[in-house]
Amino acid sequence: MKRWTLALAAATACSFAPAVMAQNGQVNVICSVQADWCNLIQTVFTKSTGIKVNMSLKGSGEALAQLIAERANPKTDVWFGGTGDPHLQAAESDLTIEYKSASLPQLHPWAQQQAQQSGFKTVGIYSGPLGFGYNTELVAKKKLDVPKSWADLLKPEYKGEIQVANPASSGTAYTMIATLVQLMGEDKAFDYLKALHRNVSTYTRSGTGPIKAVARGETAVSISFVHDGPGEKQQGFPVATITPSEGTGAEIGSMSIVKGARNLEQAKKFYEWALTPGAQQFGAAAKQYQLPSNKATVVDANVPDFKKIKLINYDYAKYGASGERKRLIARWEKDVNSLPR
């Protein structure tokens, strides 16, 4: 990929002496997007600013748990990426700080709304719709229909053929629960999840685990963000994606500065840089195809066309609230995950 090559060239075109690196400081980042994307922004930001990035990779649920655990003595400066609901919970729990970027007017309305709803303690950096991934070869071999709706996933033919993440650790899976509750009403949504449970072979820890399993022929169908499909397909795997006909939700991947950050000035520089069109192209360069939040960012052809997807009016403020998130996950554990399959 041309942009991947250019990004790597930019990242390796210059180097900074240790003295300069020490002078410019460091920033500690939890990164909740795919590893290639995390590694690329780590390398390019360091090479372009001289600020060392200490980066750890964690799913959004795990990232939130770490911020809660470290509340009294934060070791993290910036939380980059991952579904927006946990970021809103972190804001509500006073784990992150208010920061209004100069780039806010350049962002899509949904990204600005994310900032406003959180009291400017987080901001949208990308968006991606929830849907299904499926292995085209496996579906054909097993003579399965391609699932086109939420209802289709309950068919007996899919028993043991579906993977989805665990909502306790995965923002992807929590987005699924919140989407179904808004689409069907809570009681009907949990009746649906109980029925779906019979067809699920595995609840993975990571939200990207199921579509990787689909790509490698370990399962036929996944419930995933559809932007995770094209990158697997480009590696030669027989993967296709689809969004459900009844309607679906979309994540707003977000970014937050941690309250008590030890490297606050460097954190603000990273935050501002991450909202620029140049930095936001690294998602597609790493074969991650969410819609970037900066309207000036060049949009890759593999990014899902939101105009062709039936999206619900997802209530990010309500379902990003800590009490609601905890309650729904607890109900899922009690009413769904405890059932035999």
N, C-alpha and C positions, 0 to 999 in steps of 0.2 A: 504494500500500500504506500502510495506516494507520501501521504501525510505522516505516516509512521516513520518513513525514512527521514523526512525533513525534521520531524520532532527529535529523532535520535541524533541527527546531525547537530541540531541546535543544542542538545544536551551535552554533546561531547566536543563542541567546537572550542571551548575554553575551559580553563581550570583556574581555581583560586588557591593561592598559597595558604598554608595553615594560619599564618598571622592574620590574613584578611578574613578568613573564615571565623576565627576567634573574635575578631573585632565586630563582625556583623552579627554574631550570636547564633542562636538556634531556636527551633520551634518544635514542640512535641505534638504530633498529629495522630489521632485515631482515624483510620481510613476505612470506610464501610462500603466502598465500591470494589470492583474486581481487582485482583492483584496487579495485573499488567497496567491498569490505569493508575493505581496507587504508586507503583514504581516509577512510572513515567513522570507524573507530576512531582514526585520527590526529587528525581534527578534534574529535571528542567528548572524547577524553582531554585534549587541549590546552585546550579551552574549560572543562572541569570542574576541572582541576588547576592550570592555568597553566604546566605543563611543556611545553616545545616538543618536538615529535616530528619528528626527521629520519628519514624513512622511505625505504627503497629496496625495490623489488619484485624478487624473484628466486625461481625454482623451488627446490625443496628440494635438488636435486643441486648447483645453482650456489651456493646459500647455504652448503652445507657446504664446497665448494671455496674460497669466500671466507674462511671462518673458518680453514681450514687455512693459506691463504696469508698471513693476517694474524696468525698465532699469536704472533709475536714482538712485534707492535705492534697490538693489536686496535683497530679503529675502530668496532666494533659492540658494543652493550650487551645487546640482547635479540633473539632470533630467535623470531618469532611464526609459528606455523602450518607447513604442509607435513607430509608423511608422517613418521611417528614413527621409521622405521628410521634415517634420517640423523641425527636427534637423538640416538638411542641410540649411534650411531657417534661423534658429537661428544663425548658423555659418556665413552665408553670411551677416546677419544683425549685426554682431559683438556683439552678446549676449552671446557667449560662448568663451572659451579660448583654445588655442592650448595646447595639452598635449599628448605626445607620451608614451604610456605604454610600459613597458619592456616585456609585454606579446604579443605585436603585432605579432611577428613571429609565435606564436603558434595558430593564428587565421586563419579561412578559408579565401581564397582570397577575397570573396565578403565582408567580414568584414574589411579586410585591405583596400580594394578599397574605402569603405565608409569613412574610416579615411583619406585616401590620397585626395579624392575629396573635403573634407571639410577643407583642410589645417590642418588636425589632430585636428579639433575642435569637432569632434564626432567620434564614433566608433561603428561598428556593434556588437550587443550582441546576436542576434538570427535572424532567417529568417523563413517566413511562407508564403505559397501560397494562393492566393485568389481563391475562388470558391463558391459553393452553399451548403447550408445545407437544409435538408428537413425532415419533420416528416413522417416517414414511414407509420404510422397508418392513418394519415390524408390524405395522398396522395392516399392510397388504398381506404379509405372510400369515398372520393370524386371522385374516378376513374380518377385521374390525372396521366399523364405520369411523370416519373422521369425526371427532366430537365438535359440534357446532354450537352447543348451548350448555348452560349449567345443567339442565335436565338430562342431557345426553350422558353425563358422567355417572349417572345413577344406574345405567343399564347393566344388567347382569353380566354382559359380555366383557365388561371392564373390571371384573373382580380380580384383584391382585395386579392390575395393570397400571395403576395410577400412583405417582409419587407427589407429595406436597410437603412443604417444610412445617416445622413445629412453630406455632405462633409465639411460644414462650421465648424463643431465641431468634426468630426471623420476622423482620418487618414485612416481608412479602406475604407470609401466611397471615399475619394480623390484618394486612390490607384486604386479604380475601374474606376474613370473617366480617370486618366492618363493611365491606362492599355488599356481602350477602344480607346482612342485617338491614342495610338501607334499601336494598332491592326488594326484599321479601317481607320485612318485618322480623323482629327478633325471634319469636317462637318458631315461626316457619323456617327461618334460616337455620336454627339449631336442629330442627327435624331433618332438614336437608343435610347438614353436616354429619348427623348420625347415620343417615343412609349412605352418604359418601364414604364414611369410615369403613364400611364393609368392602369397598373396592380399593382402598388404599393399602399398598404393600408396605410402604415405609414413610415415616415422617422424619425428614432430614433436619439437621441442625441449621444448615445454611439455606437461604432462599434460592441460591443458584444451583444447589445440589441436584434438585429434580430434573432440570433441563439438561444438565451434564449427563445424568443417568439415561435420559431419553436419547441423547446424542450417541452414547456408547452402546445402545441396545440393551440396557439393563432394565428398562421399563418402557412401556409403549407411550404413556401420556404423562404430562406434568402440568401442574398449575403453577404458572410462572409469569414474570413480566416478559412481554413478548419481545422487548428489545434485546433480551438475552439470546434469542434464537439465531439471528444472522451471523454472529461471530462463530457459533458452533458450525453452522453450515459452511462458512468460508474455510473451515479447517477440513472440509471434506465429509462431514457427518451428514446423514440423511435426516435433517431436522426441518420441520415446518411449524409455523405458528398460526394461531387464529384467535379472534376475540369472540366471546359468547354473544349470541343474538339477543338475549334478554337485556343486555347492558353490562357494563363493568366499571370498575373504579380505576384510578390512576394514582401512582405514587407521586409525591413531590419530594424528590431527593433534596436534602437540605444541608446547611452548614452553620455551625455555631461556634462562638468563642466561649471557652469555659471560664466560669467565675473563679477568680483566684489564680488565673493563668500566671505562671512564673515568667513567661516571656511575652508579655502583652503586646509590646510594639512590634515584635516579629510576627505575632499572631495576626495583628491587624494588616500587616503587609501581605501575609499569605492569603488572608481573606479577600483583600482587594484584588490581588493577582488572580485568584481563583474565579472571580466574576468577570474577568476580561474575555473578549472573544477568542484571543489567542490561547489562553489557558483552557477554555471550554472546548476547544477542538481536540484536546487530548483524549476525551472520551471515545470519539469515533476512531482516533488514531490507535487506540487500544482495543478496537473492535467492540466497543460498547455504544449502543445506538439509542440512548435516551435523547429527548428533545432538550437542547441546552436552554438555559434561562435567559441568556443575553440575546436580545433580538438581532444583534449584529453578527452573531456567530454563524458561520457557514454550516448549513444543515446537510448532513450526509444523506444520500439517497436511500440508505438502509433504515433510517429512522422511521418508525411507524407514522402513517398519515393520520393524524388525529381527526381529520374531517371525515374519514371513512369508518370511524369507530363509534359505536353507540355508548357514550359515557354517561354515567349517572352524575347527579349534582352532589358530589362527595362532600360531606360536611367535615372538613379537616379540623376545625376547631373542636367540635364535639368529640370526634373519635381520636383526636390527639391528646385529649385530657387524660391525666393519669388515672383518675378514678374509673373512667369508662374503659380504658384499656385493660387495667387490672381486672375489672369485673368480667369483661368478656373473655379474657384468657382463662380466668379461674372457672368460668362456666364451661368453657371448652374442655378444660382438663377434667372436670367433674362429670359432664354429661356426654362427652364424646370420646376423649382419649382413654377413659377408663373401661370402655366397652370392648368385648372380645371382637376379633375379626375372623 
